[in-house]
């Protein structure tokens, strides 16, 4: 029972953070020529423990689909100029 409650709290917190990140993520209005390359972003994500599967552009941010160090699917939004993670969603 304790594990179920803990899992519910963790998921609620994760989804609340995701909703906040999706509502407020701001990657700025950076011209494409100022964006870091996808290869550079892939290396940065790799340094964070991600096994990158796909990178796409979403709302002015890079969206990285990856497997984290625990084997979970994740979708992380990155600022395209700084490479800073600005949002994260746990995969299914």
C-alpha atoms as an extended CHARMM CRD file, in Angstrom:
* protein
*
        92  EXT
         1         1  UNK       CA              0.0000000000        0.0000000000        0.0000000000  PROA      1               0.0000000000
         2         2  UNK       CA              2.8400000000        2.3580000000        0.8880000000  PROA      2               0.0000000000
         3         3  UNK       CA              4.4820000000        1.7490000000       -2.4680000000  PROA      3               0.0000000000
         4         4  UNK       CA              1.2510000000        2.5740000000       -4.2930000000  PROA      4               0.0000000000
         5         5  UNK       CA              0.8500000000        5.8290000000       -2.3890000000  PROA      5               0.0000000000
         6         6  UNK       CA              4.4860000000        6.7460000000       -2.9800000000  PROA      6               0.0000000000
         7         7  UNK       CA              4.1450000000        5.9810000000       -6.6900000000  PROA      7               0.0000000000
         8         8  UNK       CA              0.9970000000        8.1150000000       -6.8740000000  PROA      8               0.0000000000
         9         9  UNK       CA              2.7630000000       11.0310000000       -5.1790000000  PROA      9               0.0000000000
        10        10  UNK       CA              5.7730000000       10.7490000000       -7.4810000000  PROA      10              0.0000000000
        11        11  UNK       CA              3.6060000000       10.5800000000      -10.6110000000  PROA      11              0.0000000000
        12        12  UNK       CA              1.4370000000       13.4740000000       -9.4670000000  PROA      12              0.0000000000
        13        13  UNK       CA              4.5080000000       15.5880000000       -8.8250000000  PROA      13              0.0000000000
        14        14  UNK       CA              6.0370000000       14.6180000000      -12.1710000000  PROA      14              0.0000000000
        15        15  UNK       CA              2.8740000000       15.4290000000      -14.1080000000  PROA      15              0.0000000000
        16        16  UNK       CA              2.3820000000       18.7060000000      -12.2370000000  PROA      16              0.0000000000
        17        17  UNK       CA              5.9340000000       19.6810000000      -13.1600000000  PROA      17              0.0000000000
        18        18  UNK       CA              5.3330000000       18.6550000000      -16.7490000000  PROA      18              0.0000000000
        19        19  UNK       CA              2.1380000000       20.6750000000      -16.9870000000  PROA      19              0.0000000000
        20        20  UNK       CA              3.9560000000       23.6860000000      -15.5820000000  PROA      20              0.0000000000
        21        21  UNK       CA              6.8630000000       23.1690000000      -17.9910000000  PROA      21              0.0000000000
        22        22  UNK       CA              4.5640000000       22.7810000000      -20.9930000000  PROA      22              0.0000000000
        23        23  UNK       CA              2.5660000000       25.8420000000      -20.0100000000  PROA      23              0.0000000000
        24        24  UNK       CA              5.5400000000       28.0300000000      -19.2360000000  PROA      24              0.0000000000
        25        25  UNK       CA              8.5620000000       26.5670000000      -21.0310000000  PROA      25              0.0000000000
        26        26  UNK       CA             10.2330000000       29.4220000000      -22.7380000000  PROA      26              0.0000000000
        27        27  UNK       CA             13.0380000000       28.7210000000      -25.1060000000  PROA      27              0.0000000000
        28        28  UNK       CA             13.0030000000       32.3060000000      -26.2370000000  PROA      28              0.0000000000
        29        29  UNK       CA             12.7350000000       33.5860000000      -29.7500000000  PROA      29              0.0000000000
        30        30  UNK       CA             16.1920000000       32.4810000000      -30.8150000000  PROA      30              0.0000000000
        31        31  UNK       CA             17.0120000000       32.6320000000      -34.5430000000  PROA      31              0.0000000000
        32        32  UNK       CA             17.8050000000       29.1860000000      -35.9800000000  PROA      32              0.0000000000
        33        33  UNK       CA             21.3620000000       30.2490000000      -36.8400000000  PROA      33              0.0000000000
        34        34  UNK       CA             22.0150000000       30.6950000000      -33.0900000000  PROA      34              0.0000000000
        35        35  UNK       CA             20.7940000000       27.2030000000      -32.1510000000  PROA      35              0.0000000000
        36        36  UNK       CA             23.2750000000       24.5760000000      -31.0400000000  PROA      36              0.0000000000
        37        37  UNK       CA             23.5150000000       21.6780000000      -33.4710000000  PROA      37              0.0000000000
        38        38  UNK       CA             21.4980000000       18.5200000000      -32.9010000000  PROA      38              0.0000000000
        39        39  UNK       CA             24.7890000000       16.6270000000      -32.5540000000  PROA      39              0.0000000000
        40        40  UNK       CA             25.9330000000       18.9870000000      -29.7740000000  PROA      40              0.0000000000
        41        41  UNK       CA             22.5830000000       18.6150000000      -28.0290000000  PROA      41              0.0000000000
        42        42  UNK       CA             22.7740000000       14.8380000000      -28.3770000000  PROA      42              0.0000000000
        43        43  UNK       CA             26.1860000000       14.8640000000      -26.6740000000  PROA      43              0.0000000000
        44        44  UNK       CA             24.8340000000       17.0820000000      -23.8850000000  PROA      44              0.0000000000
        45        45  UNK       CA             21.8760000000       14.7310000000      -23.3380000000  PROA      45              0.0000000000
        46        46  UNK       CA             24.2390000000       11.7590000000      -23.4070000000  PROA      46              0.0000000000
        47        47  UNK       CA             26.2280000000       13.4400000000      -20.6260000000  PROA      47              0.0000000000
        48        48  UNK       CA             22.9900000000       13.5920000000      -18.6130000000  PROA      48              0.0000000000
        49        49  UNK       CA             22.6650000000        9.8070000000      -18.8960000000  PROA      49              0.0000000000
        50        50  UNK       CA             20.2400000000        9.7250000000      -21.8330000000  PROA      50              0.0000000000
        51        51  UNK       CA             20.3920000000        7.2790000000      -24.7400000000  PROA      51              0.0000000000
        52        52  UNK       CA             18.9410000000        9.6010000000      -27.4000000000  PROA      52              0.0000000000
        53        53  UNK       CA             16.5150000000        8.0290000000      -29.8710000000  PROA      53              0.0000000000
        54        54  UNK       CA             15.0770000000       11.0870000000      -31.6380000000  PROA      54              0.0000000000
        55        55  UNK       CA             15.3450000000       14.8810000000      -31.6070000000  PROA      55              0.0000000000
        56        56  UNK       CA             12.6780000000       17.1960000000      -32.9840000000  PROA      56              0.0000000000
        57        57  UNK       CA             11.6370000000       20.8330000000      -32.6700000000  PROA      57              0.0000000000
        58        58  UNK       CA              8.5990000000       21.5690000000      -30.4840000000  PROA      58              0.0000000000
        59        59  UNK       CA              7.3880000000       25.0920000000      -29.7380000000  PROA      59              0.0000000000
        60        60  UNK       CA             10.7820000000       26.6820000000      -30.3130000000  PROA      60              0.0000000000
        61        61  UNK       CA             12.5390000000       24.0850000000      -28.1450000000  PROA      61              0.0000000000
        62        62  UNK       CA             14.4150000000       20.9330000000      -28.9670000000  PROA      62              0.0000000000
        63        63  UNK       CA             12.4560000000       17.8840000000      -27.7990000000  PROA      63              0.0000000000
        64        64  UNK       CA             14.6260000000       14.8590000000      -27.0940000000  PROA      64              0.0000000000
        65        65  UNK       CA             13.1330000000       11.3800000000      -26.9560000000  PROA      65              0.0000000000
        66        66  UNK       CA             15.4660000000        9.1080000000      -25.0290000000  PROA      66              0.0000000000
        67        67  UNK       CA             15.9410000000        6.2770000000      -22.5820000000  PROA      67              0.0000000000
        68        68  UNK       CA             17.2580000000        7.4280000000      -19.2040000000  PROA      68              0.0000000000
        69        69  UNK       CA             19.8550000000        5.6670000000      -17.0550000000  PROA      69              0.0000000000
        70        70  UNK       CA             17.0700000000        3.6750000000      -15.3290000000  PROA      70              0.0000000000
        71        71  UNK       CA             15.7010000000        2.3740000000      -18.6220000000  PROA      71              0.0000000000
        72        72  UNK       CA             12.6240000000        4.6360000000      -18.6710000000  PROA      72              0.0000000000
        73        73  UNK       CA             11.4540000000        6.4650000000      -21.7910000000  PROA      73              0.0000000000
        74        74  UNK       CA             11.6640000000       10.2360000000      -21.3830000000  PROA      74              0.0000000000
        75        75  UNK       CA             10.8310000000       13.3040000000      -23.4150000000  PROA      75              0.0000000000
        76        76  UNK       CA             12.8800000000       16.3210000000      -22.4220000000  PROA      76              0.0000000000
        77        77  UNK       CA             12.5910000000       19.8680000000      -23.7600000000  PROA      77              0.0000000000
        78        78  UNK       CA             15.8410000000       21.7940000000      -24.1900000000  PROA      78              0.0000000000
        79        79  UNK       CA             16.5760000000       25.4590000000      -24.8350000000  PROA      79              0.0000000000
        80        80  UNK       CA             18.0210000000       25.4040000000      -28.3740000000  PROA      80              0.0000000000
        81        81  UNK       CA             20.6800000000       28.0260000000      -27.6920000000  PROA      81              0.0000000000
        82        82  UNK       CA             21.9170000000       27.0600000000      -24.2250000000  PROA      82              0.0000000000
        83        83  UNK       CA             21.0920000000       23.3620000000      -24.1790000000  PROA      83              0.0000000000
        84        84  UNK       CA             19.4490000000       23.8110000000      -20.7690000000  PROA      84              0.0000000000
        85        85  UNK       CA             16.6630000000       21.3240000000      -19.9650000000  PROA      85              0.0000000000
        86        86  UNK       CA             13.4140000000       23.2900000000      -19.5800000000  PROA      86              0.0000000000
        87        87  UNK       CA             10.8510000000       20.4930000000      -19.2620000000  PROA      87              0.0000000000
        88        88  UNK       CA             10.6550000000       16.7480000000      -18.8060000000  PROA      88              0.0000000000
        89        89  UNK       CA              7.9880000000       14.1140000000      -19.3460000000  PROA      89              0.0000000000
        90        90  UNK       CA              8.1840000000       10.4930000000      -18.2320000000  PROA      90              0.0000000000
        91        91  UNK       CA              7.4920000000        8.0600000000      -21.0440000000  PROA      91              0.0000000000
        92        92  UNK       CA              4.9180000000        5.2880000000      -21.1550000000  PROA      92              0.0000000000
